[in-house]
Amino acid sequence: MLQVWCTAISSDNEIAVSGSSDGTIRLWRMKNGSEMCVFQCGVDIFYVTMSRDKGTIVALGDMHGARKLIMLQVVRTKIKKIVSS
């Protein structure tokens, strides 16, 4: 069973980040609860935080007693679909 161990919410209440026992860090849209992306880290995540500009996520994990520091840079892209008539 998946256990969420930690969460953080962006300063503008737009995005939530969670860390869990399945070794994943997940980003969520607060507006509708939809999952934005999943990062497979391979270690149990017990702490997450997000920078004020939402550009960096820092997490702490544990694997068999060894602590791991994880830093993720969030890159946003917009795909513009051009429709020609």
The 8 nearest C-alpha neighbors of each residue, nearest first, counted from 0:
[[1, 2, 21, 20, 3, 19, 4, 22],
 [2, 0, 21, 20, 3, 19, 4, 22],
 [1, 3, 20, 19, 4, 0, 21, 18],
 [2, 4, 19, 18, 5, 20, 1, 17],
 [3, 5, 19, 45, 18, 2, 20, 44],
 [6, 4, 18, 46, 17, 45, 3, 47],
 [7, 5, 17, 16, 47, 18, 8, 15],
 [6, 8, 16, 48, 15, 47, 17, 9],
 [7, 9, 15, 14, 12, 16, 10, 6],
 [10, 8, 12, 14, 11, 13, 15, 49],
 [9, 11, 12, 51, 8, 13, 52, 53],
 [10, 12, 13, 9, 14, 8, 51, 52],
 [13, 11, 9, 10, 14, 8, 29, 15],
 [12, 14, 29, 11, 9, 28, 30, 15],
 [15, 13, 28, 9, 29, 27, 12, 8],
 [16, 14, 8, 27, 7, 26, 9, 29],
 [15, 17, 26, 7, 6, 25, 27, 8],
 [18, 16, 6, 25, 24, 5, 7, 26],
 [19, 17, 24, 44, 5, 4, 3, 23],
 [18, 20, 3, 4, 44, 21, 2, 23],
 [19, 21, 43, 22, 2, 44, 1, 3],
 [22, 20, 19, 23, 43, 1, 2, 42],
 [23, 21, 43, 42, 41, 40, 20, 44],
 [24, 22, 39, 38, 40, 21, 19, 18],
 [23, 25, 18, 38, 17, 37, 39, 19],
 [26, 24, 37, 17, 16, 36, 23, 38],
 [25, 27, 16, 35, 36, 15, 34, 37],
 [28, 26, 34, 15, 35, 14, 33, 32],
 [29, 27, 14, 32, 33, 30, 31, 13],
 [28, 30, 32, 13, 14, 31, 27, 15],
 [31, 29, 28, 32, 13, 33, 14, 12],
 [30, 32, 33, 29, 28, 27, 34, 13],
 [33, 31, 29, 28, 27, 30, 34, 15],
 [34, 32, 28, 31, 27, 35, 29, 30],
 [33, 35, 27, 36, 26, 28, 32, 25],
 [34, 36, 27, 26, 33, 28, 37, 25],
 [37, 35, 26, 25, 34, 38, 27, 24],
 [36, 38, 25, 24, 39, 23, 26, 35],
 [37, 39, 24, 23, 40, 25, 36, 22],
 [40, 38, 23, 41, 22, 37, 24, 42],
 [41, 39, 22, 42, 23, 38, 24, 43],
 [40, 42, 22, 39, 43, 23, 21, 62],
 [43, 41, 22, 62, 40, 60, 61, 44],
 [42, 44, 22, 20, 60, 61, 19, 21],
 [45, 43, 60, 18, 19, 22, 59, 46],
 [44, 46, 4, 60, 5, 59, 18, 43],
 [47, 45, 59, 58, 5, 44, 18, 48],
 [48, 46, 58, 57, 6, 7, 5, 18],
 [47, 49, 57, 7, 56, 58, 50, 46],
 [48, 50, 56, 55, 53, 57, 51, 9],
 [51, 49, 53, 55, 52, 54, 56, 48],
 [50, 52, 53, 10, 49, 9, 54, 11],
 [51, 53, 54, 50, 55, 10, 49, 9],
 [54, 52, 50, 51, 55, 49, 9, 73],
 [55, 53, 73, 52, 72, 50, 56, 74],
 [56, 54, 72, 50, 71, 73, 53, 49],
 [55, 57, 49, 71, 70, 48, 72, 50],
 [58, 56, 70, 48, 69, 47, 49, 71],
 [57, 59, 47, 69, 46, 68, 70, 48],
 [60, 58, 68, 46, 67, 44, 45, 69],
 [59, 61, 44, 67, 43, 42, 45, 66],
 [60, 62, 66, 43, 65, 42, 67, 64],
 [61, 63, 65, 42, 64, 43, 66, 60],
 [62, 64, 65, 61, 66, 42, 43, 60],
 [65, 63, 62, 61, 66, 60, 67, 43],
 [64, 66, 62, 61, 63, 67, 60, 42],
 [67, 65, 61, 60, 64, 62, 68, 59],
 [66, 68, 60, 59, 61, 69, 65, 62],
 [69, 67, 59, 58, 60, 70, 66, 57],
 [68, 70, 58, 57, 59, 67, 71, 60],
 [71, 69, 57, 56, 58, 72, 68, 55],
 [72, 70, 56, 55, 73, 57, 69, 54],
 [71, 73, 55, 54, 74, 56, 70, 53],
 [74, 72, 54, 55, 71, 75, 53, 56],
 [75, 73, 72, 76, 54, 55, 71, 53],
 [74, 76, 73, 77, 54, 72, 53, 78],
 [77, 75, 78, 74, 79, 73, 54, 35],
 [76, 78, 79, 75, 80, 74, 81, 73],
 [79, 77, 80, 76, 81, 75, 82, 74],
 [78, 80, 77, 81, 82, 76, 83, 75],
 [79, 81, 78, 82, 77, 83, 76, 84],
 [82, 80, 79, 83, 78, 84, 77, 76],
 [83, 81, 80, 84, 79, 78, 77, 76],
 [84, 82, 81, 80, 79, 78, 77, 76],
 [83, 82, 81, 80, 79, 78, 77, 76]]
